Amino acid sequence: MGWIIAIIVGGVAGWLASIVMNRNASMGIFWNIVVGIIGALIGNALLAPLLGFGGSIQTFNLGSFVIAILGAIILLAIVNLIQRGRVR
């Protein structure tokens, strides 16, 4: 059941991050899920200890959801730097 929650939360987090980073038109639902899950992993590994949050992507709470969105935004910013040489 944890993987289903991770996919759903990852999809929503990736979709919100793609809207914030203005890449929603170029991404499909699959890439939104991928970006959201990888963003959640990045957020939990890098941002959560700095902000004092503890959690995982397999349990849903507001703190881990915000961390997933922030991690996905960071991931999209890195992709923008690589693709275009600048952050949008």
N, C-alpha and C positions, 0 to 999 in steps of 0.2 A: 504494500500500500504506500510505502514511503516514496517509491519511484514515481508513482502516479502523481502524488502531490508535488514532487520535485519537477516533473514535466509541466504540470499546470502552472505552478508558481514561476518556473523558469520562462514559460511562454509569456505570461503576463508581464514579468519583469523585463524581458527582452523587448516586448512590444512598447512598454512605456519608455525604456531607454532609447529605442529607435526613434520615438516621437521627440524626445528631448534633444537628441543629437541630429534631428532632421534627416534621418535615413529611412523613414518608414516606407517610402515609395519604392526603395530599391531592395527591400528585404521581404521575404515570404514568411509564412508561419513557421516553417522548419527552422530557418535561420534565427527567428526570434526566440524559439525554444533553445537552440544551441547557445546563442549569445547570453540568454538568461541563466542557463545552467552554468556555463563557464564563468559568467559574471558573479554568480552566487559563490562559486568556488574561490574566485579571486577575492571577493568581498569578505568571505569567512576566513581566508588565510591571511589577508593583508589588513583589511579595514577593521574587522571585528575586534582584534586585540587592541588596536589603537583607540577605538571608541569605547571599549569596555563592554562590548556585547559578547555573549557566548551563545552559540547555537549551531545548528546544522541546517543543511538544505532539505533534510528529510522530515523535519518538523516545521510546521507552519506557525509563525508568530509574527507580529508586526515588525519587531527588530530585525529578524532575519530577512523579511521581505524588503525592508528599506536597504539593508546591506546588499541584497541581491541586485536591486536596482542601481545602487551606486557602483557596484562591481561591474555591471553590464555597461554603464555609462563610461567607466574607465576603459573597458575593453573596446568599446566603439571609438573612443578618442584615440586609442593606440592604432586601431585599424585605419582611422582617418589620417593619422600621421604617416602611416606606411603607404597608403594609397595615393594621397594627394599632397603630402608634404606639409600639411597644416591641419589645425583643429578647426572644425566648423563651429 
